[in-house]
Structures are given as structure tokens and as C-alpha cells.
Amino acid sequence: MEKDKKTWSGRFSEPVALLVQRYTASIGFDYRLAEYDIQGSLAHARMLAAAHIIQPSDLAAIEKGLTQIREEIRSGQFEWQLAQEDVHLNIERRLTALTGDAGKRLHTARSRNDQVATDIRLYLRAAIDEIIHLIHALQYVLLDLAEQHVATIMPGFTHLQVAQPVSFGHHLLAYHEMLLRDGQRLQDCRKRVNQLPLGAAALAGTSYPINREQVARELGFDDICHNSLDAVSDRDFAIEFCASAALIMTHLSRLSEELILWMSPAFGFIRIADRFCTGSSIMPQKKNPDVPELVRGKTGRINGHLVALLTLMKSQPLAYNKDNQEDKEPLFDTVDTLKDTLTIYADMMAGLQINPEAMRQAALRGYATATDLADYLVKKGTPFRDAHEAVAQAVRFAESRKCDLGELSLADLQQFSGMIEQDVFEVLTLEGSLQSRNHPGGTAPEQVRAAICRARSLLPD
């Protein structure tokens, strides 16, 4: 084969223009599929030999040639050619140069359509396994931090207003739960990724006596794709992965927003290690939380990739269309961004410095035990709406005195309800408020410890 001659050029009377070559080529980004392309080609060649479609000597030459090509790629010696369009034709061109007719026979009973679909699924399956491992690593960091701060009291917020006291450990466990669901979604997505398209050929299957199940077993697929048209044109699995990735990034973006707020002097709850921050070019006192801010920003990009893939597929008739070449860059960038974000996040959270006193003082400033006082009155027999009104008046009175509810005298509190007695001060403490929510899922330290034990039991060792 001539160096720049296309494998499909026999039908055409003139070469492809250089600009069109650049416009249509995907080698600039799909080269990362090389290992998976070789893996799939080896399994395909072994099946062809087992089915007596190619000779054993052809298989031996193909295996030797692909092994050499794999080493050339890993060592950086492989010559990628724009004229060969993509990773698949570049490898086939080199294999043919090494093995002659044996290399030309490798593409028997397959098309680039089912070949690329197989490569992407192999790539994404490996990426999902790595991402799930990174999620688990971050979960362990959150659990370790939560365990250290089971009894650290912070204000819980609704509408970004102080609502009720919560354990900081309990707050961190909320993100563990989000990540738990994220991992479960990816595990479920993996089942649909792990279906073999190879054997569908261009769109209708092949007339050769192939054994798709053999290829599926060798490549570790759970099953084959059962419709040839769907096998080559489906990108549901990539969209589903990007949807899961967008949710993961959204969860980390929410935590990033909290870290940014907590790090500000107005809160002062935490300090993020210097290696995750930058300074200002003009204001020497600044320490900016760049990593959390970039996580927020990159979340928008990942959400955009999901929309891009949905839009890519929305008007495509069956079966394969060249549009699908545009699936790879959004998918690859989603994988790269998610892996980097999870890796950095685990390190950043492990190095987080907590200021428990600042958290406690913030909880004391917002009348966080007001609901506890209302619950106290209800337990004494006051209807809840009456209790709510009495406590609202007590809060207004405390505001006028510039003090917390727990700092009012018994006589002051009894102005608002005759049912208030000396034992009221037990429920007006932050510790008392936490302790009273002693049920599964509650913020009482005992329940937080139990939740941490449960969470650890759900993670791999």
C-alpha cells in the first residue's frame, strides 16, 4: 500500500484535499485508543483463525506484528500519519507493512464501524473502573475526616441562613452519600458499556462464520450487542457515562462552593493547604481557593459535553454516520477532567485544616436552637403552631438584647410561655440539640459514628 493511499480510495478518482484530510481526521485525539484497538484486533484475529477464515500462519504474523506495533507506540517510536485518518488505519497500515498479506486479512469480517465502537467501549470500561477506584479513595478521606469531627459543631444552613446545629462529621457524610450513589450509577452504567459490538461489521453483520461469543469472552465483555444496526450506531453508553460524570462533578461543585465560603474570613471555618491555592498579582494578602473554584468552572464544561453528545445523536438515522466521530473529544475530556478532579480533591480534603471554634461561634450567632425550644414546648403540651409563635417572639426579644436564647434568664423565657422551666437550658445548648437527634440518619454523635461504620462496610478494603 502506498504511504498516503487510503484503504478505501479505489472508488475515487481524485485524492482528498489536504484541508479535508485535516478536517475529517481523528488521529489527533483517537490515538489514545491504540492499546484497545490492538487488544480488539488480537481477539478478532484469533477468532478468525479458530473459525478457519484465516490461516494459522496469518494469525502468527498478525500477533507478532501487533505486538511490535504496541511496543513502538508505548516507546513513542510509532509514526502517526494524518493521511491515514485515525488510529485504526494507522495501525493497519503499519501491520501491513510488517506482515504483508496477513495484515491485509485482519480486517476480514469487520468494519471500522464495529471496530471503533468496540475500542471506545474497552476504553470507557477501563476508565470507569479507574474512576470508581478514585471515588472510593475520596470517600475514605471524607470518612477519616468525619471520624475526627463527629462532635465538632457547626451551623447547618437552609437558604444560607443558620438553621440548626449539626455535627461537621454529619455534614461530610452527606457528600459520602452522594459519592456512594455516584459509584453505584457508574457500576450500573458499566453493565451497558460492557457489551461487544464487534461482529456487526458495517451495519448488517457479516457473511463469514464468525464466533462473536469467543471474542466477547476473550475481551471480558458480559454479552454481545444483539442488533447489528444498534451495535454500530449506539452511543447511549457514552451519554450515560457523561450524565453520571456530570452528577459527580455537580456534587463536587457543591462541596467546592462550601469550601470557598468556609475559607472566606467571614466564615473562617477551614484552611485549604497552600498547594491548592494561589495568590493575587496585586493584593499580597490574598490566598485564593483556585482548585475549588476551577472545579465549579469545569463542572460547566462537563455538563456541556453531556449536552453536546445528546445533541450529536438526536437527529441521526440508522446506522453509523460520520457525526459520531465527534463523540470522542467530549468523552475523552470528561474522563480526563473527572479523574484529575477526583485525584486532586482527595488530596485537598486530606490536608484540610478545621477551625472548630469558628464553627461553634457561628452556630451560636444564628439562634440555631430555636427549633429545639419549640420542640421542648410541644413536648410540654403546647400545640406546635403556638410553640412556633412563642419561640419567634423569644428570638425577637433575644435579638433586641443582642444575645443567644440560651443566654436569656429563665424569667425572660417565661414571658413567652408559662410551661418553660429550669430544664429548658438543657435543650438550648448546642450539644443538647445534637444529642436530641439520636435516630438513624440524625446528627447525634452516636448516630454519626454508626453512619461512619456503615459507610466503611460498604466500601472495598
ZAMAR-253184 format. One line per 10 residues: number of its first residue (from 1); their letters; for each residue x, y, z of C-alpha. Coordinates in nm, 2 decimals. Layout:
REM ZAMAR-253184
NUM) a) X Y Z; ...
END
This chain:
REM ZAMAR-253184
1) mekdkktwsg) 0.00 0.00 0.00; 0.13 0.34 -0.09; 0.22 0.55 0.21; -0.06 0.81 0.16; -0.31 0.59 -0.02; -0.64 0.54 0.16; -0.76 0.19 0.22; -1.09 0.29 0.06; -0.96 0.50 -0.23; -1.03 0.26 -0.51
11) rfsepvallv) -1.38 0.41 -0.56; -1.25 0.77 -0.60; -1.09 0.95 -0.90; -0.90 1.22 -0.71; -0.72 1.24 -0.37; -0.88 1.40 -0.07; -0.78 1.77 -0.03; -0.53 1.84 0.25; -0.78 2.07 0.43; -1.04 1.80 0.41
21) qrytasigfd) -0.79 1.55 0.55; -0.73 1.77 0.85; -1.10 1.84 0.89; -1.21 1.48 0.88; -0.91 1.31 1.06; -0.94 1.20 1.42; -0.59 1.08 1.48; -0.51 1.39 1.68; -0.73 1.26 1.96; -0.82 0.90 1.90
31) yrlaeydiqg) -0.46 0.78 1.92; -0.54 0.71 2.29; -0.75 0.41 2.17; -0.44 0.24 2.03; -0.40 -0.02 2.32; -0.77 -0.11 2.29; -0.76 -0.13 1.92; -0.47 -0.37 1.93; -0.64 -0.57 2.21; -0.96 -0.60 2.00
41) slaharmlaa) -0.77 -0.68 1.68; -0.58 -0.97 1.85; -0.91 -1.12 1.98; -1.07 -1.07 1.63; -0.77 -1.24 1.46; -0.78 -1.54 1.70; -1.14 -1.58 1.63; -1.09 -1.57 1.25; -0.82 -1.84 1.28; -1.04 -2.06 1.51
51) ahiiqpsdla) -1.32 -2.03 1.25; -1.08 -2.12 0.97; -1.13 -1.78 0.80; -0.76 -1.70 0.81; -0.47 -1.95 0.82; -0.27 -2.02 1.14; 0.04 -1.86 0.97; -0.16 -1.54 0.92; -0.26 -1.54 1.29; 0.11 -1.58 1.39
61) aiekgltqir) 0.22 -1.30 1.17; -0.06 -1.07 1.29; 0.01 -1.14 1.66; 0.38 -1.08 1.61; 0.32 -0.76 1.41; 0.06 -0.62 1.66; 0.29 -0.69 1.95; 0.57 -0.50 1.78; 0.34 -0.21 1.70; 0.22 -0.20 2.06
71) eeirsgqfew) 0.58 -0.17 2.17; 0.65 0.10 1.91; 0.35 0.30 2.04; 0.45 0.26 2.41; 0.81 0.37 2.34; 0.70 0.67 2.13; 0.86 0.53 1.81; 0.54 0.48 1.62; 0.49 0.72 1.32; 0.13 0.85 1.32
81) qlaqedvhln) 0.02 0.97 0.98; -0.26 1.23 0.92; -0.32 1.08 0.58; -0.43 0.75 0.75; -0.71 0.94 0.92; -0.75 0.76 1.25; -0.58 0.52 1.50; -0.73 0.22 1.33; -0.60 0.28 0.98; -0.26 0.39 1.12
91) ierrltaltg) -0.22 0.06 1.30; -0.35 -0.14 1.00; -0.10 0.05 0.77; 0.19 -0.04 0.99; 0.07 -0.40 1.03; 0.05 -0.45 0.66; 0.40 -0.30 0.62; 0.53 -0.55 0.87; 0.33 -0.86 0.76; 0.22 -0.81 0.41
101) dagkrlhtar) -0.09 -1.01 0.31; -0.15 -1.13 0.66; -0.21 -0.78 0.78; -0.45 -0.72 0.49; -0.66 -1.01 0.60; -0.71 -0.89 0.96; -1.00 -0.67 0.86; -1.20 -0.96 0.72; -1.55 -0.98 0.88; -1.53 -0.64 1.04
111) srndqvatdi) -1.57 -0.27 0.96; -1.43 0.04 1.12; -1.78 0.10 1.24; -1.79 -0.20 1.48; -1.42 -0.17 1.54; -1.43 0.18 1.68; -1.74 0.10 1.88; -1.55 -0.18 2.04; -1.25 0.03 2.11; -1.45 0.30 2.28
121) rlylraaide) -1.63 0.05 2.50; -1.30 -0.11 2.60; -1.15 0.23 2.68; -1.46 0.35 2.87; -1.48 0.03 3.07; -1.12 0.07 3.19; -1.19 0.44 3.26; -1.50 0.36 3.47; -1.30 0.11 3.68; -1.04 0.37 3.75
131) iihlihalqy) -1.29 0.64 3.83; -1.48 0.41 4.07; -1.15 0.35 4.25; -1.09 0.72 4.27; -1.44 0.78 4.41; -1.37 0.52 4.68; -1.04 0.69 4.77; -1.22 1.03 4.82; -1.49 0.86 5.02; -1.23 0.72 5.26
141) vlldlaeqhv) -1.08 1.06 5.30; -1.42 1.21 5.39; -1.48 0.92 5.64; -1.15 0.98 5.81; -1.22 1.35 5.84; -1.57 1.29 5.96; -1.45 1.05 6.22; -1.22 1.32 6.36; -1.51 1.57 6.38; -1.80 1.36 6.50
151) atimpgfthl) -1.86 1.60 6.79; -1.74 1.92 6.61; -2.05 2.15 6.60; -2.12 2.38 6.30; -2.43 2.56 6.19; -2.65 2.37 5.94; -2.79 2.61 5.68; -3.10 2.64 5.48; -3.12 2.94 5.24; -2.76 3.00 5.36
161) qvaqpvsfgh) -2.91 3.11 5.69; -2.83 2.95 6.02; -3.09 2.68 6.07; -2.99 2.41 6.33; -2.67 2.28 6.48; -2.51 1.98 6.31; -2.20 1.77 6.35; -1.93 1.86 6.10; -1.88 1.49 6.06; -2.25 1.45 5.97
171) hllayhemll) -2.21 1.73 5.71; -1.92 1.55 5.55; -2.12 1.22 5.54; -2.38 1.39 5.32; -2.11 1.41 5.05; -2.01 1.05 5.11; -2.38 0.95 5.04; -2.37 1.15 4.71; -2.04 0.98 4.61; -2.19 0.64 4.71
181) rdgqrlqdcr) -2.47 0.70 4.46; -2.22 0.82 4.20; -2.03 0.49 4.23; -2.35 0.29 4.20; -2.45 0.47 3.89; -2.11 0.41 3.73; -2.13 0.04 3.82; -2.47 0.02 3.66; -2.35 0.22 3.35; -2.06 -0.03 3.32
191) krvnqlplga) -2.30 -0.31 3.26; -2.43 -0.14 2.94; -2.08 -0.04 2.83; -1.96 -0.40 2.86; -2.15 -0.53 2.55; -1.95 -0.64 2.24; -2.03 -0.46 1.91; -1.76 -0.64 1.71; -1.92 -0.87 1.45; -2.19 -0.62 1.35
201) aalagtsypi) -1.95 -0.51 1.07; -2.06 -0.20 0.89; -2.43 -0.23 0.99; -2.58 -0.57 0.87; -2.34 -0.83 1.02; -2.12 -1.04 0.81; -2.15 -1.35 0.58; -1.84 -1.51 0.74; -1.89 -1.78 1.00; -1.77 -1.57 1.29
211) nreqvarelg) -1.79 -1.66 1.66; -1.88 -1.33 1.85; -1.91 -1.51 2.18; -1.55 -1.62 2.16; -1.44 -1.26 2.11; -1.66 -1.14 2.39; -1.51 -1.39 2.63; -1.16 -1.31 2.54; -1.22 -0.93 2.58; -1.41 -0.97 2.90
221) fddichnsld) -1.75 -0.85 2.77; -2.06 -0.97 2.95; -2.26 -1.01 2.64; -2.27 -0.92 2.27; -2.48 -0.64 2.12; -2.78 -0.82 1.98; -2.87 -0.59 1.69; -2.61 -0.51 1.43; -2.77 -0.17 1.34; -2.78 -0.06 1.70
231) avsdrdfaie) -2.43 -0.21 1.77; -2.25 0.03 1.54; -2.47 0.34 1.59; -2.54 0.33 1.96; -2.37 0.59 2.18; -2.61 0.56 2.47; -2.33 0.42 2.69; -2.12 0.73 2.63; -2.41 0.96 2.70; -2.50 0.77 3.02
241) fcasaalimt) -2.14 0.79 3.14; -2.13 1.16 3.07; -2.46 1.20 3.26; -2.31 1.01 3.56; -1.99 1.22 3.53; -2.19 1.54 3.53; -2.36 1.44 3.85; -2.03 1.36 4.02; -1.89 1.70 3.91; -2.21 1.87 4.03
251) hlsrlseeli) -2.17 1.71 4.37; -1.80 1.82 4.39; -1.90 2.16 4.27; -2.15 2.19 4.56; -1.88 2.09 4.81; -1.64 2.34 4.64; -1.89 2.62 4.69; -1.90 2.54 5.06; -1.52 2.52 5.08; -1.50 2.86 4.92
261) lwmspafgfi) -1.75 3.01 5.16; -1.59 2.84 5.47; -1.24 2.96 5.37; -1.35 3.32 5.35; -1.27 3.54 5.66; -1.65 3.59 5.70; -1.67 3.22 5.80; -1.31 3.12 5.88; -1.42 2.75 5.93; -1.13 2.60 5.73
271) riadrfctgs) -0.79 2.65 5.58; -0.71 2.49 5.25; -0.34 2.39 5.21; -0.13 2.63 5.02; -0.06 2.39 4.74; -0.42 2.41 4.62; -0.43 2.79 4.63; -0.28 3.09 4.45; -0.21 3.45 4.54; -0.31 3.78 4.38
281) simpqkknpd) -0.09 3.97 4.14; -0.17 4.30 4.31; -0.30 4.21 4.66; -0.03 4.04 4.87; -0.26 3.93 5.15; -0.48 3.71 4.92; -0.50 3.33 4.93; -0.74 3.23 4.66; -0.91 2.88 4.66; -0.83 2.82 4.30
291) vpelvrgktg) -0.89 2.44 4.30; -1.25 2.46 4.43; -1.32 2.75 4.20; -1.19 2.56 3.90; -1.40 2.25 4.00; -1.71 2.47 3.98; -1.60 2.60 3.64; -1.50 2.26 3.50; -1.84 2.13 3.61; -1.99 2.36 3.35
301) ringhlvall) -1.77 2.21 3.08; -1.86 1.86 3.17; -2.23 1.95 3.17; -2.17 2.10 2.82; -2.01 1.77 2.70; -2.33 1.58 2.80; -2.54 1.83 2.61; -2.31 1.80 2.31; -2.34 1.42 2.30; -2.72 1.43 2.33
311) tlmksqplay) -2.73 1.69 2.05; -2.49 1.48 1.84; -2.72 1.18 1.85; -3.06 1.35 1.83; -3.11 1.35 1.45; -2.91 1.06 1.33; -3.08 0.80 1.12; -2.96 0.44 1.15; -2.70 0.32 1.12; -2.35 0.47 1.15
321) nkdnqedkep) -2.29 0.83 1.05; -1.96 1.03 1.04; -2.12 1.26 1.30; -2.02 1.00 1.56; -1.65 1.09 1.52; -1.74 1.39 1.73; -1.82 1.17 2.03; -1.46 1.11 2.13; -1.33 1.46 2.23; -1.62 1.53 2.47
331) lfdtvdtlkd) -1.59 1.18 2.61; -1.21 1.19 2.65; -1.22 1.53 2.81; -1.49 1.42 3.05; -1.28 1.12 3.16; -0.96 1.32 3.20; -1.13 1.60 3.39; -1.32 1.37 3.62; -1.01 1.16 3.70; -0.80 1.47 3.77
341) tltiyadmma) -1.07 1.63 3.98; -1.12 1.32 4.20; -0.75 1.28 4.25; -0.68 1.64 4.34; -0.99 1.65 4.56; -0.89 1.35 4.78; -0.55 1.51 4.84; -0.71 1.85 4.91; -0.96 1.72 5.16; -0.70 1.51 5.34
351) glqinpeamr) -0.50 1.83 5.40; -0.79 2.04 5.52; -0.74 2.23 5.84; -1.06 2.28 6.05; -1.14 2.56 6.29; -1.39 2.41 6.54; -1.42 2.72 6.75; -1.52 2.94 6.45; -1.78 2.68 6.36; -1.92 2.68 6.71
361) qaalrgyata) -1.93 3.05 6.74; -2.12 3.07 6.41; -2.38 2.82 6.53; -2.43 3.04 6.85; -2.49 3.35 6.64; -2.79 3.23 6.45; -3.03 3.11 6.71; -2.97 2.76 6.59; -3.15 2.61 6.89; -3.48 2.79 6.83
371) tdladylvkk) -3.64 2.47 6.69; -3.53 2.28 7.00; -3.71 2.53 7.22; -4.03 2.48 7.01; -3.99 2.11 7.04; -3.95 2.15 7.41; -4.28 2.34 7.44; -4.46 2.08 7.22; -4.34 1.80 7.45; -4.48 2.00 7.74
381) gtpfrdahea) -4.82 2.00 7.57; -4.82 2.32 7.36; -4.96 2.29 7.01; -4.68 2.33 6.76; -4.81 2.64 6.59; -4.84 2.81 6.93; -4.49 2.69 7.03; -4.36 2.83 6.70; -4.51 3.17 6.77; -4.38 3.18 7.12
391) vaqavrfaes) -4.03 3.10 7.01; -4.04 3.35 6.73; -4.12 3.62 6.99; -3.84 3.49 7.22; -3.59 3.52 6.93; -3.70 3.87 6.85; -3.65 3.96 7.22; -3.30 3.79 7.23; -3.21 3.99 6.92; -3.30 4.31 7.09
401) rkcdlgelsl) -3.08 4.21 7.38; -2.80 4.10 7.14; -2.77 3.76 7.30; -2.85 3.39 7.22; -3.16 3.22 7.35; -2.95 3.02 7.59; -2.82 3.34 7.74; -3.16 3.47 7.84; -3.28 3.42 8.20; -3.55 3.18 8.30
411) adlqqfsgmi) -3.77 3.48 8.38; -3.71 3.62 8.04; -3.81 3.30 7.87; -4.12 3.25 8.08; -4.26 3.57 7.94; -4.33 3.38 7.62; -4.47 3.06 7.78; -4.56 2.95 8.13; -4.46 2.60 8.05; -4.09 2.69 8.04
421) eqdvfevltl) -3.90 2.56 8.34; -3.54 2.53 8.45; -3.48 2.22 8.24; -3.51 2.43 7.93; -3.14 2.52 7.94; -3.06 2.15 7.87; -3.21 2.18 7.52; -3.08 2.53 7.45; -2.72 2.41 7.43; -2.56 2.32 7.10
431) egslqsrnhp) -2.46 1.98 7.24; -2.81 1.92 7.37; -2.95 2.00 7.03; -2.72 1.75 6.86; -2.78 1.48 7.11; -3.16 1.51 7.09; -3.15 1.40 6.72; -3.05 1.05 6.81; -3.20 0.84 6.54; -3.07 0.67 6.22
441) ggtapeqvra) -2.97 0.95 5.98; -2.97 1.21 6.26; -2.68 1.43 6.36; -2.63 1.30 6.71; -2.26 1.19 6.76; -2.37 0.84 6.84; -2.56 0.82 6.51; -2.27 0.98 6.31; -2.03 0.72 6.44; -2.28 0.44 6.34
451) aicrarsllp) -2.31 0.60 6.00; -1.94 0.61 5.95; -1.92 0.24 6.04; -2.19 0.16 5.80; -2.02 0.37 5.53; -1.69 0.19 5.57; -1.87 -0.15 5.55; -2.00 -0.05 5.20; -1.65 0.03 5.06; -1.39 -0.22 4.94
461) d) -1.08 -0.27 5.17
END
